[in-house]
Amino acid sequence: MSTTDSDRTVELEELNNNKTIDKLKEIKNENDTGPKSEELKLLNKKTKKVVEKGKKTKADLEKEQAEEINSQARNIQFIKDLTNDSFYTGHELDNTFIVFKSINEIMFLIYTGDNKSIIAFDLIDNKIICKVINAHDKYITNFRHYTDVNKERDLLLSVSYEDNNIKIWNVLNWNCILNLKDIYKRGKIYSAGFLDYKSKIYIIISNYNVYINYQPIKVLDLNGNEKKEIDDSKDKTAFIDSFYDKKLGKNYIVTGNRGFVKSFDFRENKLYHKYRHNQKDEMHTSIIMNIKDNAVEMLESCNDAYIRIWNFHTGKLIKKIKPCNSRLYGICLWYKEYLLVGCEDETIKLIDLKNEKNILSLSGHTGRVFTVKTVNLPEYGECLISQSWLAKQIKLWSVKNEKNNV
């Protein structure tokens, strides 16, 4: 029996997505007489929609990923204590421990135990693999790491504030390759780091200037030779780091000081920007960069309880967020949309940067939380590691899932 055109139209309206393609084949194979070109066009159009419906656009995938990250962020929980022999009694500094993947594929957690020793912990095998006893004469305050690809080695920098001492270690064999003592004749070293310029490695060092009015940033090579000094101000500097802008091909030094943050053009040897929002004399304790939408955002924490986000290259303040009423210390990104921050009130706050909200507060530390770092571990996925003042434990946090459902 032949189907009329009006019947076909009603039939087409009622076809569900799963039957559309089969129906197209059916009509094509029919021997009925009569024009079907419009009918076929309609079915072809609908078939295309069915096929396209099964494909996800870039926007769809990004939305799903954002929702998944948001869900994970709200479900971070304590997993376990990684150590029971850590002990940090130092100043309000970031990088009291560091985490990195070495050239030989070991996921390291480096921290100080009895204040003089360096302990290397394997995060995959969950065990201590090396202890450097009496690495310094006095307690160690912070660490930095650099992967020297040219010589296929990992370099570790350790700082002792009270000893006014910096040492560089080859992590492959734990030999000390450089011992820098009394770099500043007066004052103490609060922070130091690495800078890679034209395939050469430099050490950048800051002085807190407690008793004196002038101590510049010093730049040394790996032989301990002083190459230059930067800045002749009277800053009290507690944090220093380097940043390389790949797009511009330029190296910068950033410093967290009492009252403001500064950046310097390394090649030009001059001040790039001074980032100051008010006249309060509070310490800026940690600085990180976030490359977002082809722009460089600089995020920094301050003892006045604010996180500030700046446009690094213009020096303009983008936004400020107050996650709590206590001093803020170490910071790190959880993906690109969330920020973890260690606080004086013994908690870790998770901030939604887009909505400028504190969405989670992690409790469990028994002292001010100085350092927070993220790392991806096979057993747990994206993880947070944290350490607080006067605590023997370094804690591991992750997202609740089937593997770590505790």
C-alpha positions in Angstrom: 0.0 0.0 0.0 1.4 3.4 -1.0 1.9 6.1 1.6 0.6 9.6 0.8 2.8 12.7 1.0 0.8 14.1 3.9 1.1 10.8 5.8 4.9 10.9 5.2 5.1 14.5 6.6 3.3 13.5 9.8 5.6 10.4 10.0 8.7 12.5 9.6 7.6 14.8 12.4 7.3 11.9 14.8 10.5 10.1 14.0 12.9 10.0 17.0 16.6 10.4 16.6 17.4 6.7 16.7 15.1 5.9 13.8 15.9 8.7 11.5 18.9 7.2 9.7 17.0 3.8 9.2 14.0 5.7 7.9 16.2 7.5 5.4 17.4 4.1 4.0 13.9 2.8 3.9 12.6 5.7 1.8 15.5 5.5 -0.5 14.8 1.9 -1.2 11.0 2.3 -1.7 9.6 1.6 -5.2 6.7 3.9 -4.7 6.2 6.4 -7.4 6.0 10.1 -6.8 8.5 12.9 -6.0 10.5 12.4 -2.8 13.3 14.9 -3.3 12.0 17.3 -0.6 11.4 14.5 1.7 14.9 13.2 1.3 16.3 16.7 1.9 14.4 16.9 5.1 15.7 13.6 6.3 19.2 14.3 5.2 19.1 17.5 7.3 17.8 15.7 10.3 20.3 12.9 9.9 23.1 15.5 9.9 21.7 16.9 13.2 21.6 13.3 14.7 25.3 12.8 13.8 26.3 16.2 15.0 24.5 15.6 18.3 26.8 12.8 19.1 29.9 15.0 18.7 30.9 17.4 21.5 32.2 20.8 20.6 35.2 22.4 22.2 33.0 24.6 24.3 31.0 21.5 25.5 34.2 19.7 26.5 35.6 22.8 28.3 32.3 23.2 30.2 32.3 19.5 31.2 35.9 19.8 32.3 35.2 23.0 34.3 32.3 21.3 36.1 34.4 18.2 36.9 37.2 20.4 38.3 34.7 22.3 40.3 33.2 19.1 41.7 36.7 17.8 42.6 37.7 21.1 44.2 34.8 20.9 46.6 35.7 17.4 47.6 39.3 17.7 48.6 40.0 15.8 51.8 42.8 14.7 54.1 44.4 11.4 53.0 47.3 10.7 55.2 50.5 12.1 56.9 53.4 11.6 54.5 56.0 12.1 57.3 56.4 12.0 61.0 59.9 13.3 61.1 59.5 16.7 59.5 60.2 19.7 61.8 60.2 23.3 60.7 60.8 26.1 63.2 61.8 28.8 60.7 60.4 32.1 59.7 57.2 32.9 57.8 58.5 31.6 54.5 57.2 29.8 51.5 59.0 26.7 50.0 59.7 25.1 53.4 59.5 21.9 51.3 59.5 21.3 47.6 58.0 18.6 45.2 59.4 17.8 41.8 59.9 15.0 39.3 63.6 14.3 38.7 65.4 13.5 35.5 65.5 9.8 36.5 61.7 9.8 37.0 61.6 9.9 40.8 58.8 12.0 42.3 60.6 13.8 45.1 59.4 15.4 48.3 62.3 17.3 49.8 62.0 18.6 53.4 64.1 19.1 56.5 63.9 16.8 59.5 65.9 17.8 62.5 66.4 21.3 61.2 69.9 20.5 59.9 69.3 17.5 57.7 67.8 17.2 54.2 65.4 14.3 53.7 64.5 13.0 50.2 61.2 11.1 50.1 59.9 9.1 47.1 56.2 9.9 46.7 55.5 7.0 44.4 57.2 4.2 46.5 56.2 6.1 49.7 59.6 5.8 51.4 62.7 7.8 52.4 65.5 7.2 49.9 68.1 9.6 51.2 69.1 11.6 54.3 71.8 14.2 54.2 72.8 14.5 57.8 73.9 17.9 59.1 73.5 19.5 55.6 73.8 22.9 57.3 75.2 24.0 60.6 71.9 25.5 61.6 68.3 24.9 60.7 67.2 25.0 57.0 64.6 27.5 56.1 63.6 26.8 52.5 64.4 25.0 49.3 64.4 25.5 45.5 64.8 23.1 42.6 66.2 23.3 39.0 66.3 20.7 36.3 69.6 21.1 34.5 68.7 19.4 31.2 72.1 20.1 29.5 74.0 18.2 32.2 71.1 15.7 32.9 70.9 16.5 36.6 68.7 18.0 39.2 70.0 20.8 41.4 68.6 21.5 44.8 69.2 24.8 46.6 68.9 24.9 50.4 68.9 28.0 52.5 69.8 28.4 56.2 68.7 31.8 57.5 70.5 31.7 60.9 73.7 30.3 59.3 73.5 32.9 56.5 74.4 30.0 54.2 73.3 28.7 50.8 74.2 25.3 49.4 73.7 23.7 46.0 73.3 19.9 45.8 73.4 17.4 42.9 70.3 15.3 43.6 71.7 12.3 41.6 74.5 11.7 44.1 73.8 14.2 46.8 77.2 15.9 46.5 77.3 19.5 47.5 78.6 21.4 44.5 78.6 24.9 46.0 78.7 26.3 49.5 78.1 30.0 49.8 78.7 31.5 53.2 78.4 35.1 54.4 77.2 36.4 51.1 76.0 39.5 52.9 78.4 40.9 55.5 75.4 42.2 57.4 71.8 40.9 57.5 70.4 37.5 56.7 69.4 35.6 53.6 65.6 35.0 53.6 65.1 33.6 50.2 67.1 32.4 47.1 66.3 30.8 43.8 67.5 29.8 40.3 67.4 31.8 37.1 68.1 30.4 33.6 69.4 33.0 31.2 70.7 32.0 27.8 71.3 28.4 28.9 73.3 29.6 31.9 72.2 29.0 35.5 72.3 31.8 38.0 71.5 32.0 41.7 69.4 35.0 42.8 69.6 36.0 46.5 67.7 38.4 48.7 68.4 40.0 52.1 65.8 40.9 54.7 67.7 44.0 55.7 66.7 43.9 59.3 69.5 46.1 60.7 70.7 47.9 57.6 69.4 50.2 55.0 70.9 48.8 51.8 71.5 45.3 50.6 70.9 44.6 46.9 69.7 41.5 45.1 72.8 39.5 44.3 73.2 37.3 41.2 75.9 34.6 41.2 76.9 31.8 38.9 77.2 28.2 39.9 80.9 28.7 40.7 79.9 31.3 43.3 81.2 34.3 41.3 79.1 37.4 41.8 77.9 38.6 38.3 75.8 41.6 39.2 73.7 43.4 41.8 70.1 44.6 41.2 68.2 47.3 43.0 69.6 49.8 45.5 66.5 50.3 47.6 65.9 49.8 51.3 63.5 46.9 50.9 62.9 44.1 53.4 62.7 41.2 51.1 61.2 37.8 52.2 60.6 36.1 48.9 62.4 36.0 45.6 61.9 34.0 42.4 62.4 34.2 38.6 60.0 34.2 35.8 60.6 33.6 32.0 58.0 35.0 29.6 58.2 32.7 26.6 56.1 35.0 24.4 58.5 37.9 25.0 61.6 35.9 25.5 62.5 37.9 28.6 63.6 37.0 32.1 62.3 38.7 35.2 63.0 38.6 38.9 60.1 39.1 41.3 60.4 39.9 45.0 57.9 39.9 47.9 58.8 42.8 50.3 57.4 44.5 53.3 54.7 46.8 51.8 54.8 45.8 48.1 55.9 43.5 45.3 58.5 44.3 42.8 59.6 42.9 39.4 62.9 43.5 37.6 64.0 43.2 34.0 67.0 40.8 34.4 68.8 41.8 31.1 68.3 45.5 31.6 69.1 45.3 35.2 66.4 47.7 36.3 63.0 47.9 38.0 60.2 46.8 35.8 57.1 47.4 38.0 56.3 48.2 41.6 53.0 46.7 42.7 51.5 48.5 45.7 47.8 48.7 46.6 47.9 50.6 49.8 50.4 52.1 52.3 50.3 49.3 54.8 53.6 47.9 55.8 52.7 44.2 55.6 54.9 41.4 54.3 54.1 39.9 50.9 55.1 36.3 51.3 54.5 34.2 48.1 54.2 34.9 44.4 53.2 32.7 41.5 52.4 33.4 37.8 49.3 32.2 35.9 49.2 32.4 32.1 45.6 33.0 31.2 44.0 34.1 27.9 47.5 35.1 26.6 48.0 37.4 29.5 50.3 37.0 32.5 48.6 37.3 35.8 50.7 37.6 39.0 49.1 36.2 42.1 50.5 37.1 45.5 49.7 36.6 49.2 50.1 39.1 51.9 50.0 39.3 55.7 47.1 41.7 55.5 44.8 38.7 54.7 44.4 39.5 51.0 45.3 37.7 47.8 46.0 40.2 45.0 46.0 39.4 41.3 48.0 41.8 39.1 48.5 42.2 35.4 52.2 41.5 35.5 53.2 43.5 32.5 51.1 46.6 33.1 51.4 46.7 36.9 47.6 47.2 37.3 45.6 45.5 40.0 43.0 43.1 38.5 41.3 42.0 41.7 41.8 41.3 45.4 40.3 38.5 47.5 40.1 38.1 51.2 39.6 34.4 52.1 39.9 34.9 55.8 40.9 37.3 58.5 44.4 35.9 59.2 47.8 36.3 57.6 48.3 34.4 54.4 51.5 32.5 53.4 52.3 30.0 50.6 50.0 29.7 47.6 49.6 27.4 44.6 47.1 26.9 41.8 44.6 24.0 41.7 44.3 23.9 37.9 44.0 27.5 36.7 40.7 28.5 38.2 41.3 27.8 41.9 43.9 28.9 44.4 45.1 27.1 47.5 46.5 29.3 50.3 48.2 28.5 53.7 46.9 30.6 56.6 47.9 31.7 60.0 44.7 30.3 61.4 46.0 26.7 60.8 43.8 26.1 57.8 44.2 25.9 54.0 41.7 27.9 52.0 40.5 27.0 48.5 39.5 30.1 46.5 37.4 30.2 43.3 39.3 32.9 41.4 36.5 33.5 38.9 33.8 34.1 41.5 36.2 35.5 44.1 34.9 33.2 46.8 36.4 30.9 49.4 34.7 27.6 48.7 36.6 25.2 51.1 38.5 25.4 54.3 40.8 22.4 55.2 41.5 21.8 58.8 44.0 19.4 60.5 47.2 21.3 61.0 48.3 22.4 64.4 50.2 25.5 63.4 50.4 28.2 60.8 50.5 26.7 57.3 53.5 28.0 55.5 53.8 25.9 52.3 51.2 24.3 50.0 52.1 22.5 46.7 50.1 20.4 44.2 51.3 17.2 42.5 49.7 14.5 40.5 50.3 11.0 41.9 49.2 7.7 40.1 47.5 6.4 43.2 45.4 9.5 44.0 45.4 11.8 41.0 45.7 15.6 41.7 47.0 16.1 45.2 47.8 18.8 47.7 50.8 18.6 50.0 51.1 21.0 53.0 53.3 21.8 56.0 52.8 23.9 59.1 55.0 25.5 61.7 56.4 23.3 64.5 54.7 20.2 63.1 56.4 16.9 62.4 53.8 15.9 59.7 53.6 16.9 56.1 50.1 16.2 55.0 48.6 14.7 51.8 45.2 15.8 50.5 43.3 14.7 47.5 39.8 14.3 45.9 37.5 11.7 47.4 37.2 8.8 45.0 37.0 5.0 45.0 40.8 4.6 45.6 41.0 6.9 48.6 37.5 6.8 50.0 38.3 7.3 53.7 
